[in-house]
């Protein structure tokens, strides 16, 4: 199905078999009318995501939720995966969103996402604009290689150089906090509180 009908495209559940098929499909769909040196550069490339990367970005997002403690059944649910795929596709060209991937041999193996969001202005932030850094994840076989950190670095450079946000926020696992220290992230004195609203349809 062509990419001009994203609303009808279904994203399969994240399983090892489906992930392998998605990665093979991304490689097979890569342009073939360029010189090999251009289509397969030596070493990893940190770049903006394209439409052919989205299956991998959704898979990486699933890994992130697993690391944050989400249950296997919830992570494998097709509904949120399809919605995530649509959101990513819609925001590929959004100047307020930077979807970054680490490309290794034609496949996205790590990613991070930066987004500029609007909040009510405050004395500390007169514009109300805040940067949100998220979706930081790397496929297990490529961890400890610096690719996830490189994606974080690229998004932070985008925040500094191409947006006007004065602060950036994120959620991090205890294991992942060290990668943000180089950019000056610290714990806020006012911890976040959250409540989950029950949206189960009443029968």
MARTOR-99330 format. One record per residue (C-alpha): residue number from 1; z, x, y. Coordinates in pm, 1 decimal. Example, Ala and Ser with C-alpha at 12.3 -4.5 7.8 and 13.67 -1.06 7.14 Angstrom:
<drenkes>
num,z,x,y
1,780.0,1230.0,-450.0 .
2,714.0,1367.0,-106.0 .
</drenkes>
This chain:
<drenkes>
num,z,x,y
1,0.0,0.0,0.0 .
2,-84.6,134.8,345.1 .
3,185.4,230.2,592.7 .
4,73.1,-32.5,846.9 .
5,268.5,-299.0,655.0 .
6,617.3,-149.8,635.5 .
7,791.1,-486.2,610.5 .
8,649.5,-545.8,259.5 .
9,727.7,-202.1,120.7 .
10,1017.8,-191.6,-124.1 .
11,1222.5,121.2,-177.2 .
12,1331.7,167.4,-542.3 .
13,1696.3,234.3,-627.9 .
14,1805.6,596.9,-603.8 .
15,1801.2,740.1,-956.8 .
16,1705.4,1091.0,-1073.2 .
17,1378.7,960.5,-1218.2 .
18,1284.8,765.5,-904.4 .
19,1378.4,1059.8,-684.7 .
20,1158.0,1295.9,-884.9 .
21,868.7,1050.2,-857.2 .
22,922.5,1017.2,-481.5 .
23,915.6,1393.0,-432.5 .
24,600.0,1426.6,-641.3 .
25,435.8,1145.6,-443.9 .
26,519.1,1315.0,-113.3 .
27,357.7,1637.5,-235.2 .
28,53.0,1452.1,-370.6 .
29,4.0,1264.4,-42.0 .
30,9.9,1580.0,168.4 .
31,-320.6,1647.7,355.1 .
32,-570.8,1842.1,147.8 .
33,-825.7,1920.6,418.9 .
34,-633.0,2216.0,563.8 .
35,-615.9,2578.5,462.3 .
36,-352.3,2658.3,197.4 .
37,-169.6,2887.3,439.9 .
38,-120.3,2593.2,676.7 .
39,-24.8,2331.5,418.0 .
40,222.7,2553.8,232.3 .
41,388.6,2795.9,474.5 .
42,610.5,3065.2,331.5 .
43,977.7,2972.6,336.9 .
44,1149.3,2654.7,463.7 .
45,1038.9,2476.8,780.3 .
46,1279.4,2275.8,997.7 .
47,1082.8,1992.0,1159.5 .
48,1072.8,1628.0,1258.0 .
49,1031.7,1389.1,967.8 .
50,703.3,1212.8,901.8 .
51,632.8,894.3,707.4 .
52,587.0,1086.2,382.7 .
53,944.5,1221.0,407.5 .
54,1118.3,885.2,422.0 .
55,1179.1,835.9,48.4 .
56,1359.7,1170.5,42.8 .
57,1559.5,1087.6,357.2 .
58,1676.0,760.1,198.3 .
59,1772.6,951.9,-116.7 .
60,1965.4,1203.4,93.5 .
61,2137.2,916.6,274.5 .
62,2245.4,780.9,-63.5 .
63,2394.0,1120.2,-150.7 .
64,2581.5,1117.6,180.2 .
65,2737.9,778.2,106.1 .
66,2837.0,898.7,-240.5 .
67,3011.1,1198.2,-81.6 .
68,3191.0,959.3,153.5 .
69,3329.6,766.1,-143.5 .
70,3090.1,471.6,-176.8 .
71,3069.3,324.0,-525.8 .
72,2770.4,397.7,-748.5 .
73,2666.4,30.9,-768.8 .
74,2670.4,-10.5,-390.9 .
75,2476.0,312.0,-336.7 .
76,2210.5,208.6,-590.6 .
77,2157.7,-132.5,-428.4 .
78,1793.1,-180.4,-332.9 .
79,1858.6,-402.1,-28.9 .
80,2019.1,-137.5,193.0 .
81,1771.0,124.9,75.4 .
82,1475.4,-91.4,177.2 .
83,1640.7,-168.5,512.1 .
84,1710.7,203.0,567.0 .
85,1348.2,286.9,490.2 .
86,1229.0,28.6,744.8 .
87,1472.1,158.5,1008.9 .
88,1356.3,515.2,958.2 .
89,990.6,415.1,973.1 .
90,1038.8,217.0,1293.4 .
91,1228.2,502.8,1461.8 .
92,997.6,790.0,1367.8 .
93,839.8,770.4,1714.3 .
94,1153.2,672.0,1905.6 .
95,1228.0,934.9,2173.9 .
96,1599.5,850.7,2145.3 .
97,1608.3,937.0,1774.0 .
98,1545.9,1272.6,1607.7 .
99,1505.7,1259.6,1228.5 .
100,1511.9,1622.6,1117.8 .
101,1423.6,1755.4,772.0 .
102,1415.6,2092.4,601.6 .
103,1074.8,2119.1,436.2 .
104,1055.2,2346.8,133.3 .
105,717.5,2372.9,-38.9 .
106,609.5,2037.5,99.8 .
107,924.3,1839.6,15.9 .
108,1215.5,1738.1,238.2 .
109,1528.6,1880.8,74.2 .
110,1783.6,1842.4,356.1 .
111,1810.0,1630.1,669.0 .
112,2012.8,1518.9,967.8 .
113,1962.6,1248.4,1228.2 .
114,2046.1,1248.4,1597.2 .
115,2054.2,925.9,1797.6 .
116,2126.0,845.3,2161.0 .
117,2328.2,524.7,2187.5 .
118,2434.4,326.6,2493.0 .
119,2796.0,233.3,2554.4 .
120,2965.1,85.1,2859.0 .
121,3004.1,356.5,3126.1 .
122,3345.9,511.1,3168.0 .
123,3511.6,764.5,3403.3 .
124,3450.4,1037.6,3146.4 .
125,3093.8,922.2,3077.3 .
126,2933.4,749.7,3377.9 .
127,2597.5,703.3,3202.5 .
128,2752.4,551.1,2891.0 .
129,2509.4,744.7,2673.1 .
130,2653.2,920.6,2368.6 .
131,2492.7,1130.9,2098.8 .
132,2554.0,1036.6,1736.1 .
133,2493.8,1299.4,1467.4 .
134,2469.1,1172.3,1112.1 .
135,2286.9,1154.9,781.8 .
136,2361.0,1522.5,721.0 .
137,2283.9,1583.3,354.5 .
138,2119.2,1832.3,120.2 .
139,1999.0,1788.6,-235.5 .
140,2249.8,1960.5,-469.5 .
141,2016.7,2234.5,-589.4 .
142,1955.9,2347.7,-228.1 .
143,2314.2,2350.6,-104.6 .
144,2472.8,2670.2,23.4 .
145,2129.7,2787.7,140.7 .
146,2176.7,2713.6,512.3 .
147,1915.7,2437.4,518.9 .
148,2163.2,2160.8,603.4 .
149,2313.2,2377.5,877.2 .
150,1964.5,2446.0,1012.7 .
151,1900.7,2071.0,1040.4 .
152,2230.5,2026.1,1226.7 .
153,2140.8,2314.3,1458.1 .
154,1800.1,2159.2,1533.1 .
155,1948.9,1820.1,1618.0 .
156,2214.3,1976.7,1840.0 .
157,1942.7,2174.2,2021.8 .
158,1757.7,1844.9,2074.2 .
159,2069.6,1682.5,2218.7 .
160,2119.7,1973.9,2459.3 .
161,1759.6,2031.5,2563.2 .
162,1587.2,1693.3,2542.4 .
163,1854.9,1432.5,2615.5 .
164,2114.1,1379.9,2887.1 .
165,2412.6,1297.9,2664.9 .
166,2735.4,1473.1,2760.0 .
167,2908.7,1433.5,2422.6 .
168,2814.5,1404.4,2055.7 .
169,3014.2,1228.7,1783.9 .
170,3000.0,1240.0,1404.7 .
171,3181.5,1155.5,1083.7 .
172,3246.0,1443.5,845.3 .
173,3390.0,1494.3,501.4 .
174,3668.2,1755.2,477.0 .
175,3425.3,1986.6,295.7 .
176,3160.0,1948.1,563.8 .
177,3371.6,2005.7,873.9 .
178,3321.9,2381.9,879.5 .
179,2951.1,2351.4,954.3 .
180,3024.2,2176.4,1285.0 .
181,3276.4,2426.6,1418.9 .
182,3005.5,2653.4,1559.4 .
183,2895.3,2369.9,1788.8 .
184,3246.7,2309.9,1921.6 .
185,3331.3,1987.4,1738.2 .
186,3702.9,1913.8,1728.4 .
187,3915.4,1621.4,1617.5 .
188,3972.7,1363.2,1889.7 .
189,4327.1,1285.9,1994.6 .
190,4259.7,913.7,1946.5 .
191,4167.7,855.3,1578.8 .
192,3907.9,596.0,1493.0 .
193,4027.7,263.4,1351.4 .
194,3800.9,30.6,1157.7 .
195,3811.0,-316.4,1006.0 .
196,3555.8,-458.1,762.9 .
197,3459.0,-819.3,832.5 .
198,3395.7,-1039.1,531.5 .
199,3035.7,-1164.1,549.4 .
200,3028.7,-1318.2,201.6 .
201,2846.0,-1653.1,227.8 .
202,3084.1,-1946.0,189.9 .
203,2996.3,-2183.6,-89.3 .
</drenkes>
